[in-house]
C-alpha cells in the first residue's frame, strides 16, 4: 500500500506527512459508516472514500448506489481540500444524485446528506470560502 498524506496525495515511504492507511477489505456496514465518520471528522475524506469504496464494491446490487454515492461525496470533499472546485462540485452533485430518493440507512440520514451535499456544491460553485466538510 502506497504512503499517502491526509489529503490522499502520495508521499515517500517514511514521510512525516504520511497517515496510517485504511484496510482495503470491506467492513460490516455500520463499522464502515463509523470509520468513515471518524476519518471525515479528522479531515481525511480521501481515506473515508477508500472505506466506503470497499463497501460499495462488496455491496449487494440494491445498496451499490448508496455506497457509491457516499464514496463520491468523499471524493468531492477531497477535491475541495486540494483546491479543485470544479471537481468538487461535480463529485458532490454526482454523489448526491446517487443518494437522491434513498431512505435513511445504517444510521445515516441519507436525504439530509444528499441535500447538504447539493448545498455545499452550490456554495462552492458560487465561489465563496467553503470548509471541506460534510457530515454523514
C-alpha positions in Angstrom: 0.0 0.0 0.0 1.4 3.4 -1.0 2.1 6.0 1.7 -0.3 9.0 1.5 -0.8 12.3 3.3 -4.1 13.4 4.9 -5.3 14.7 1.5 -4.7 11.3 -0.1 -1.7 12.5 -2.1 1.2 10.0 -2.4 4.2 10.8 -0.2 7.6 8.9 0.1 7.6 6.0 2.5 8.5 7.1 5.9 7.5 10.7 5.3 6.3 12.6 8.4 3.3 13.7 6.4 2.2 10.1 5.9 -1.0 9.0 7.7 -1.9 5.4 8.6 -3.6 3.6 5.7 -7.1 2.1 6.0 -7.8 -1.5 5.3 -8.8 -2.3 1.7 -11.2 -5.1 2.8 -14.9 -4.2 3.2 -16.1 -3.7 6.7 -19.6 -4.6 8.0 -21.9 -1.7 7.1 -22.2 0.0 10.5 -18.4 -0.3 11.1 -17.7 1.2 7.6 -20.0 4.2 8.4 -18.4 4.7 11.9 -14.9 4.6 10.4 -15.8 6.9 7.6 -17.4 9.4 10.0 -14.2 9.3 12.2 -12.0 9.9 9.2 -14.1 12.8 8.0 -14.0 14.2 11.5 -10.2 14.1 11.3 -10.1 15.9 7.9 -9.4 12.7 5.9 -12.1 12.4 3.3 -9.8 10.5 0.9 -9.4 7.8 3.4 -13.2 7.8 4.2 -13.7 7.4 0.4 -11.5 4.3 0.4 -13.5 2.7 3.3 -16.8 3.5 1.5 -15.5 2.3 -1.9 -14.6 -1.1 -0.4 -18.2 -1.3 0.9 -19.6 -0.2 -2.5 -17.7 -2.9 -4.4 -18.8 -5.6 -1.9 -22.4 -4.4 -1.6 -25.5 -6.2 -2.9 -26.9 -4.6 -6.0 -29.7 -2.9 -4.1 -27.2 -1.0 -2.0 -24.5 -0.1 -4.5 -25.8 3.4 -5.3 -25.8 4.2 -1.5 -22.2 3.2 -1.0 -21.0 4.7 -4.3 -22.8 7.9 -3.7 -21.3 8.2 -0.2 -17.8 7.5 -1.6 -18.3 10.1 -4.4 -19.2 12.7 -1.7 -15.9 12.0 0.0 -14.0 12.4 -3.3 -15.8 15.7 -3.8 -14.5 16.8 -0.3 -11.0 15.6 -1.3 -11.1 17.7 -4.4 -12.2 20.7 -2.3 -9.3 20.1 0.1 -6.9 20.1 -2.8 -8.4 23.3 -4.3 -10.2 21.7 -7.3 -13.5 23.5 -7.0 -14.8 22.2 -10.4 -14.0 18.6 -9.5 -15.5 19.1 -6.0 -18.8 20.4 -7.4 -19.1 17.6 -9.9 -18.5 14.8 -7.4 -20.6 16.3 -4.7 -23.5 16.6 -7.2 -22.9 13.1 -8.7 -22.8 11.6 -5.2 -26.0 13.5 -4.2 -27.7 12.2 -7.3 -27.0 8.6 -6.4 -28.4 9.2 -2.9 -31.5 11.1 -4.1 -34.7 9.3 -3.1 -33.0 6.8 -0.9 -34.2 6.3 2.7 -32.0 6.5 5.8 -29.7 3.6 6.1 -27.1 2.3 8.6 -27.6 5.3 10.9 -27.2 7.8 8.0 -29.9 10.3 7.3 -29.4 9.9 3.6 -31.9 12.5 2.4 -30.2 15.1 4.6 -26.7 14.1 3.4 -27.8 14.4 -0.2 -29.4 17.9 0.5 -26.3 19.1 2.4 -24.0 17.9 -0.5 -26.1 19.8 -3.0 -26.0 22.9 -0.9 -22.2 22.6 -0.4 -21.8 22.2 -4.2 -23.8 25.4 -4.8 -21.7 27.3 -2.3 -18.5 26.0 -3.9 -19.8 27.0 -7.3 -20.7 30.5 -6.1 -17.0 30.9 -5.3 -17.2 31.6 -1.6 -14.8 30.2 1.1 -16.1 26.8 1.9 -14.7 24.4 4.5 -14.4 20.9 3.1 -16.9 19.4 5.5 -20.0 17.2 5.2 -21.4 15.1 8.0 -22.7 11.6 7.3 
